[in-house]
C-alpha cells in the first residue's frame, strides 16, 4: 500500500458503513507509524507502509506479522483489550473482512474510556497516590515475570545501549539548527557519550543483577488507563526487540520523563519511589536521569519525523513539543554529568562507613 491508497483507506475508515458494527462516532488519529480509527466501541490500528531503519512495515506480510505481535505482546499488561487481527479487503470499495482482495491488516481493540487515561486523570486531579503506588506494584510484578535470558541480556548490554543512543543522535542531527538548538544538542550528545564511557561497569552490573527484561518499550501516560477494576497498560513496542528489551530503569524512565513533561514531577518521583519499595531495586536511581534523557530524545526524534508528515498548520504544536523535550533532556544531562560530592558525617561509631559504603554502591559513587 502506497501513500495514495493509504489516504483512500483513511477516507474509508471515516464511513460508518465500513464497519460490521455500529460506529456512530468515528475519530481518525495518526502517529508517525500508524493510522488509528476509533469507531464506536472499538479501535482499529493500521501500520503505515514505512521503512524508518528501526522498523520495516513495507511488505503486507510484515505488517500482518507485526499486528499479531502487537496483540500477543500487549496482552501481557492488559486484559480483554487486544481482541484480534482483522483483514481489510477491497472489491468495489474497502471493507472490514469483506469480499475482495486482502489489502491491509488491522489490530482490533476494545476502546478504553478517554476519562480513564492517566494524563487526563492527573489533569483533572482525579488520580490518587494509592493509584500511582498500585501502578508501580503492577509493573514490578510484570518485570519480575518478564522474559529474562541471554538474548534479552545481550540486547540490554552496554554496546547496545550505546548503539541506541548513537542511532538516536544520527537520526536527530539533520534537524539540529532548524527544529532543535544545535548547541544544546551537542551538549546532550557529549554528556551521553561521557556517561557511557565512565559507567560501563554500571551497565554490566545491571545485567549481572538480572535487571534486563522483555519490557514495554513505550511506557507513557497516554498508554496507562485506570479502569474501574484494573490497570490497563497498552501499546508496547512490537516492531523492534532492541527497543523493548532493556533495563527496567529505561522502561520506567519513559513514564517518569513523560510525567515531568506534562507538569507532574512530584508524581514522577512518587512513582519511582513506590516502584523501588515494591521491587527492592535501589540501584535504579543510578541510571534514571540518564535514561530519562534518552527517552526525552526519543520523543524529540519521533516528533522530528512527524514534522515531515503533517500540514503546515499542524507543525507549531509539534515544534513546541520538540523544544520542551530538548529542554528536559538538557536538564537531565546536566544532572547526570555534573560532579557530585556526597558527605557522610556523624559522631564516632554511629555507622558512617557502613552508610557511606551502601550509598556508594547504590549511587555508583
N, C-alpha and C positions, 0 to 999 in steps of 0.2 A: 504494500500500500504506500503510494507516494503522497506528496503534500496535497495535491488536488483531491484525490479520493478521501483523504483524511478530513478535509474541510467538508466534503459531501456527507461523510459519515457523521460529523459533528452536527450538521444540519438535520440529518435523520434522527439523531438522538433527541432532538427538541420536539419531535412529533409524538404525541401520546399513542398513536396507532402503531408505533414501532414496538411497543412492549406488550407482552401477553398477560398483563395485569393492569389494574387501574393505575394511572400515572397522571393525576390531575395537576400536580405541581412538579415541574421539571426544572432543574438548575444544572447548567454545564460549568464545570470548573476545569482549569487547565494548569498543569505543572510543566516543568521543563522536560519531563519524560512521559507524562500521562495525560489522557483525556478522560474526565470523570463525569458521569451523568448521575445526578441524584433524581430518581424518578419514583415518586410515591414512597413506599416503604422500603425501597431497595436502592442500592448503589451499584453502578457498573463502571469498572475501571479498565481502560484500554491503553495498551502500551504503544507509544509513538514509534514508528519505524526508523529509529536513530542508531547511529554508531558514534558514541562520545568517548571512545577509548576505554573508559572504565565500565561501559556496558555496550552490548551489541544486540539491538532488537530489530535488525534489518530484515531478517527472514521470518516468515509467518510461523514456521515450526519452532523457532526460538522464542517467539512471543508466546506461543501456546505453552511451551515448556516452562517459561518463567511465570506465566499465570498459575500453572499448577504448583510451582514452587512457592509462590506468594500465598496461596491458600494453605498449603501444608505448614509452612513456617509460622504464619500468623495465628494459626490455631493454638500455638504454644501459650500465648499470652491473652487470648480472647476466648469467648465461649458463645457459640451459636451466632457468630457474626459472618465468618467466611463460609459461604454456602456451597459454591461450585464454580467451575469454569464453563462458560457457555459460548456457543458458536454464534457468530454474526454472519448471515448469509445475504446473497444478493441475486435476485432474479430480475424482475422489472424494477424492484426497489429493495432497499436494505430492510432486513427484518431480523428479529432475535430468534434463533433456532427455527427458521422457516425454511421454505423451499429455495433451491438455487445453490450456487457455489459458496463454499465457506471462504470468506474474505478476511475475517478477523476473529479474534477471541477476546473475551472479557471476563474479568473476575467479578462474580456476583456476590454482593454483600448485603446483609441486613443493615438498614440505615439506623444509626445511633442518634439519639436526640441531641440537637445542637447545644441545648442548655446544659448538657452533662459533660461537655468538653472542659478540660482542666483550665485553659486560658479564660473561657467565659465565666467559669465559677469563681476564679480569682478576681476578675474584673468586677463581678457583681458582689464580691465579699461573701460568697456562699461556701468557700472551701475552708473547712475547719482543720486545725492542726492534727486532729486524730486521723483525718483522711490522708494527709501528707505522710504520716507515720505508717498508715496502712499500705500506701503505695510503696514505701521503702521496704516494708516487710514482704510484700508481694514480689518485688523484684529480687530481694535477697534469696527467697525460696527458688525463684526461677533460675538464677545464676548457679545456685547450689546443684540443681538438677540438670543444668545445661551441659551440652556436649563438651568434653574436655579430653583431648588425646594429642598425639604427636603432631597431627596435621593442624589442629587449631593452634597449638603452641607455636608451631613454625610460623604461622601467619601473624601471630602476636609478637614475634621476635623483634629485636631492635632494628634489624635490617629492613623488615617490612614496615615498621613504624616510620623509619627514616624515608623509605621509598614513597609511602603515602604522603608524607609532608612535602617531599620534593615534587611529586606529581601535582599536588595542590598548587604549589608556588608556580610551577611551569604553566599551568592552565589559567592562573590568575594574572600572571605577569603581562600578557598583552593588554590588560585593562589598566595597568599602572600608568599614572599620568593622565588618565581620562576619567574612568569611573571611580578609581581609587587614588589616594595620595601616594605618590612614588616613595617619598622619604619614609613615611610610616610603614609602608610595605617592606622596604629594605630593612628597617629596624626589626620588624616581626620575624622576617626570614633569618636575619643574623642571630637573633635571640634563640630561635628554634634550633638552628644548627649548633649553636654553642651548648645549649642544654643537652642535646643528643650526644655531643662529643664528650661532655663531662660526666654524664649519668648513664653510660652504657650498662654498668654493673647493676643499677637500679632496675632496668628493664629485664635483665637476666634473672634478678631475684624474684620479680613478679611471676616469671614463668615457673621458677622452682617452687614458688608458693601456691601454684595452681590457680592463678588469677586470670588466665587466658581462657575465655569461654566462647561458645557459639551464642552470641548475644542478639541484640535487636538491631543496632546499627544506625537508627534514625529516631532516637528517643526524644521526642519534643512534646510540648504542651498540647499541640494540635492532635497528637496521637494517643492521648490518655483521656479516658472517659470514666466518670464515676456514676454508674447507673445505680438503680435502687438496691440491687442485690449483689453487685460485684464490681470489680475494677476491670475495665477492658483496655488493653494496650494493643494498638493496631499499626499496620503499615511499616513493618520492618523491612530491612534491605534484603531482597531476594536475588538480585541480579549479579552480585559480586561477593563471594565469601570473604575476600580480603577486607571488605568494609564491615562485615558482620562479625567475623572472628576477631577477637582482640581482648585487651584488658577490660575488666568490668569498669574500671575507672574511666575509660574512654566512652563507654556507653552512658554512664551516669553523668559525665561531664556535659554531654549534649543537652540533657534536660536541665541541669544546673545553669548552663550558659543561656538557654532559652528563657529560663525564669529571670535571669539578670536582664536579658534583652527586653522583656515585656514589663520590667519595673518591679520585680519581686525578689530582690537579692536576699532578704531575710528568710523568705520561704525556701530559696535555694540552699541556704546554709542549714536550715532546719531539716530539709530533706536529706542532705548528705549526712548530718549528724544522726538522724534516725536510721539511715542505712548502715552506718558504722556500728551503731548499737545492735542492730539486728544481725549483722554479718560478722562482727568482730574484726573487720578489715581496717584497722587503724592506719595501715600504710597507704591507704587510698589518698590521704592528704598530700603525700609527697609528689603526686602526679596530677592532681586535679586541675591546677592552674594551667599546666602545660596542655592537657587535653581540652580544657575549655577554650584555650587559644586556638587549638587545631580545629575544634568544632565551629567556632566563630568564623574561621577562614573557609570551612566547608560551605557554610551558609552563604558567605560572601561570594564564593565561586558559583554556587547554584544560581544566585541572582544575577551574576555577571552573564552566565549562559542564557538566562531568561531575557536579558536585555535585547538580544538579537532575535527573539521570537515574538515580541509584543509590539503593539502600535505605539506611536509617539505619546499619546495621552496616558498610556499605562507605565511609561518609563519613570516619571517622578517618584512614585511611591517605592519602586524598586531601587532607585538611586539613593533614596533616604535610608532604606534598609541596609544597603551596601555600606554607606558611611557609618551607620550605627554599629554594624558588625565589625568594621575595621577599628572603630574606637574601642570596642570591647576587647578585641584581640590584642590591641596595643597595650591596654591596661593589664591584661593577664600576662603578657610578655614581660612587662616591667616587673611584675611581682615575682615571677619565677627566675628572672635573670639578675636581679639586684642582689648583692651580697647581704646576708642577714647574720647578725650576731645574737645568739641565744645565751643568756647569762642565768645560771642556776646558783642561788645563794641561800644561806641559812646558817643556823647555829651548828657547831661541831656534832657529828654523829647523828644528823637528822635525815640522812639519806640523799644528800646532794649528788653523790656519784651515781647512785642507783637510778635516780630520776634522770640525770644527765645521759646516762647510757641508754635508757629507754627512749628518751627523746631523740637521741642521735640516730637510733635505728628507725623510728617512725618518721623522722624528718629527713632521713638520709643525710645527716649533717656530719 
